Structures are given as C-alpha cells and as structure tokens.
Amino acid sequence: MQALEGLDAKPSQRLWDRHASPISILILGGLLLAAALGFTGGQPSPPRRADLGDARLTVKTPTIIRNGEFFETDITLTAEAPMSDAVVAVSPALWHDMTVNTMIPAPAEESFEDGRFHFSYGPLAAGDSLHIKVDGQINPPLFAGTRGEIAVFDGKRRIGAMPLRIKVLP
C-alpha cells in the first residue's frame, strides 16, 4: 500500500518518542533532592544560644518555614546573676504577619515599650531558668521572611539581644 502524498511510509523515531521525557524526571528529581536537603523547610530547628553576661538565652525556632504553617518557638532564659524582673522583649518586625496563638507560661505583665513587646515574668535567682513556649502560625501575606530580635531585660535594664531571621517560602 502506498502512503498518502506528503507522508512517509515509515516516520523516523527518536529514542524518547515512545517514553516519558527525561526533562520531567530531572525536574522532579531536583525538587525531591532540594526537599531532602532542607531547602524547602520542615527540618528540625537548631537551637541558637547567646551568652549575654548576666543571662544566657537559647531560642529554638524554625529558620525556614512554609507559608500558612504552624510553628513552635522555645525560649529558655537562664539567669547568671539574680534578676529582679526577668523580661523577654520581642521586636514587632519579627512577628509581622504572624499569629501568636499561645505563650506558656503566660507572663505576669505584658506591655509595649521602646518599640518592643515586653513580657515580664518576675524575679529569677542566679542559676534558675525560665522556659517559654510560643505557638504561632505564618499568615498568608508573609512572603520571603521576617527578621527581628529577642531581647532580655532585668526590669528596665537591657542585658542583651539575639537577632533572628525566619525565611518564609510559598
């Protein structure tokens, strides 16, 4: 039988014409590799420590997180010297477009002073520790990330601060 005009009787075929494109497999493999290496979030949060002289501050919070996810931040403040009023202060930029659902234990007093949220927990003896757990959620408008600091005060006297940056992926 003769082929119709303009059509070859046996069209030439390439090796991948009858199979899936290798490009799609490479793209999928690249995405899986990026996720496995932690570039898309979901990895354990490494604790960050700062020796501030009169106190030690340890913060464990996600450094890479996806938009809309719930997260947990653990803050441990250890007094190296007696503190008359242990205050943890958070810059508003750090919690911009985040919802803070709970803070356990609840502070004795909350205020906004000097451009920071202040959470007062009362006296802390030398060697004692205060452990605070904050549960929150990333709101949809937050994209690319946020940065700020968590500071420690003894009453009105600033002891020191730890800068933090949280990268938010879509």
Salt bridges, closest charged atoms under 4 A:
ASP17 OD1 - ARG14 NH2 3.47
ASP54 OD2 - ARG157 NH2 3.06
GLU72 OE1 - LYS133 NZ 3.37
ASP74 OD1 - HIS131 NE2 3.71
GLU80 OE2 - ARG56 NH1 2.40
ASP97 OD2 - HIS96 NE2 3.21
GLU113 OE1 - LYS156 NZ 2.75
ASP135 OD2 - LYS133 NZ 2.75
GLU149 OE2 - ARG116 NH2 2.84
GLU149 OE2 - ARG158 NH1 3.40
ASP154 OD2 - ARG157 NH2 3.71
